[in-house]
Amino acid sequence: MLEYAALGFLVVRALLNTSHKIFRHSPWIAAFVVASLYAASDEWHQYFVPGRFASVADWIADSLGAILGVLAVYIWHRHQTHGWKHRAPE
């Protein structure tokens, strides 16, 4: 899971710095899709390796890790662009 959090983190950081319009529109979703597809390909590869097993549960856990990595960058990016906005006590 942590490996895919790092992958999601790195992919979204790369997409934020790209000039391609398709990725600049929604880098958060694109990064999640890339990391999740990579996780699926990893599980598919494990199916063919003796002694290893492909698992949908592992793919889901890896995808959740990717979400955490993407979310970390989203929070950091939002803070960098908007600052921490606190609501005044009522």
C-alpha positions in Angstrom: 0.0 0.0 0.0 2.8 2.5 0.8 4.5 1.8 -2.5 1.4 2.8 -4.3 0.9 5.9 -2.1 4.4 6.9 -3.3 3.5 6.1 -6.9 0.3 8.1 -6.7 2.3 11.0 -5.1 4.9 11.0 -7.8 2.5 10.6 -10.7 0.3 13.5 -9.6 3.4 15.7 -9.0 4.6 14.9 -12.5 1.2 15.7 -14.0 0.9 19.0 -12.2 4.1 20.1 -13.9 3.1 18.9 -17.4 2.1 21.2 -20.3 -0.4 18.7 -21.7 -3.9 20.1 -21.4 -5.6 16.8 -20.9 -3.6 16.1 -17.7 -3.6 19.7 -16.5 -7.5 19.6 -16.4 -7.7 16.8 -13.8 -4.3 15.5 -12.7 -5.8 14.0 -9.6 -8.0 11.5 -11.4 -5.4 10.8 -14.1 -2.8 10.0 -11.4 -5.2 7.7 -9.6 -6.1 5.9 -12.9 -2.4 5.4 -13.8 -1.5 4.1 -10.4 -4.5 1.8 -10.2 -3.9 0.4 -13.7 -0.3 -0.2 -12.7 -1.5 -2.0 -9.6 -3.9 -4.1 -11.7 -1.0 -5.0 -14.1 1.1 -6.0 -11.1 -1.6 -8.4 -9.8 -2.0 -9.8 -13.3 1.8 -10.4 -13.5 1.7 -12.2 -10.1 -0.9 -14.6 -11.6 1.9 -16.1 -13.8 4.6 -16.2 -11.1 4.9 -19.6 -9.3 4.3 -19.2 -5.6 2.5 -15.8 -6.0 -1.2 -15.2 -6.2 -3.2 -12.5 -7.9 -5.8 -10.9 -5.6 -8.5 -8.4 -6.1 -8.2 -7.4 -2.4 -4.5 -6.6 -3.0 -5.4 -4.5 -6.0 -8.0 -2.6 -3.9 -5.5 -2.0 -1.1 -2.9 -0.8 -3.7 -5.5 1.5 -5.2 -6.4 2.9 -1.8 -2.7 3.6 -1.3 -2.6 5.5 -4.5 -5.6 7.6 -3.3 -3.7 8.4 -0.2 -0.7 9.6 -2.2 -2.8 11.7 -4.5 -4.7 13.1 -1.6 -1.5 14.1 0.1 -0.4 16.1 -2.9 -3.9 17.6 -3.2 -3.8 18.9 0.4 -0.3 20.2 -0.1 -1.2 21.8 -3.4 -4.3 23.4 -2.0 -2.3 24.8 0.9 0.3 26.2 -1.4 -2.3 27.9 -3.6 -4.9 29.0 -1.1 -3.3 28.8 2.3 -4.9 27.3 5.4 -8.4 28.9 5.6 -9.8 28.7 9.1 -13.4 29.5 9.8 -13.8 32.2 12.4 -15.5 31.0 15.6 -19.1 31.8 15.7 
